[in-house]
Amino acid sequence: MIKLNKDSNSPKMERASAPGVKVKKYNIKGIITIEAALAIPLFLFAVICLIYLIEVRNIRLVLHNASQSAAKETVEDLAVLPVFNSVKMQQKIIKNIGEERLERSLLDGGTSAISCWKSYYDMVHGEVNICVEYKVKLPIPLPGNYSAKYAENIKMSAWNGYQDGEDTEGEDELVYITELGTVWHRSATCPYLQLSIQYVPYTGLGNMRNESGGRYHACERCVIGTTMTGIYITQYGDRYHNSLNCSGLKRTIRTIKKSQTAGKRGCSKCASE
């Protein structure tokens, strides 16, 4: 129907409705606002998660490369002195990356989050096994400290010098013996000749075991009074030492001709190869 506006000469159109029927009205602006309030936070959260995953991947890649570089340096050091120092290994990794960069990263604890105490020098197979463990913070908006554990494992063959390719087998072949040993060895890297010595922090000694699964006890020769913050252990031994000069960590090796080994038999491991 058409109603005339008393204040105007032109007619005004109005919608007619049946008696008792209500017309629904929708607030379009309100619906758009609710959708935006839900979509924008979800989008931002997805972007943050993506950035976080990229950063975690970058940390793992950087730590792996730094560990590999430190392992190469360690292998060269072992050729001079067959003592594996896990603390020195950790310091090399930190140096390769940069202490400031690690402190600003997602590592839970910065430089102190890196642990290398599970790394060791396997004299039997002539390999250096590097295990670098660390924790990465998780962006969880809840009370408490949440982190994820990661580990980088690297295995590298030990450097055992150069070989000129000459055949020296025979009575004039040079072999290796120890001061009190009853056998001669063809290889200077034979595990029965050298001790696999590791320098580890004393605080973690309670969780460490030798190759036989046994615990380490104080050496009667060099551990007198207070134990040092860093100690020396061997892969197959059951004692820990305060001093690298302890007689329990010494082994004198001499080179002689095979013709001079009268009364000694060949090593069952390296002389039979």
Protein Blocks (a to p, Z undefined) as FASTA:
>chain_A
ZZddfkbcbdcddddddehiacddddfklmmmmmmmmmmmmmmmmmmmmmmmmmmmmmmm
mmmmmmmmmmmmmmmmmmmmccdcfklmmmmmmmmnopklmmmmmbehijmlpccklgcc
dfknopacdddddddddddfbedjddddddddddddddebjaehiafedjklccdddfkb
cbdcfbfkbfklpccdddddfklmmmpccfkopacdddfklmgcjadfbdcddfkbcbdc
fbfkbmklgccdddddfklmghiacdfklmmZZ
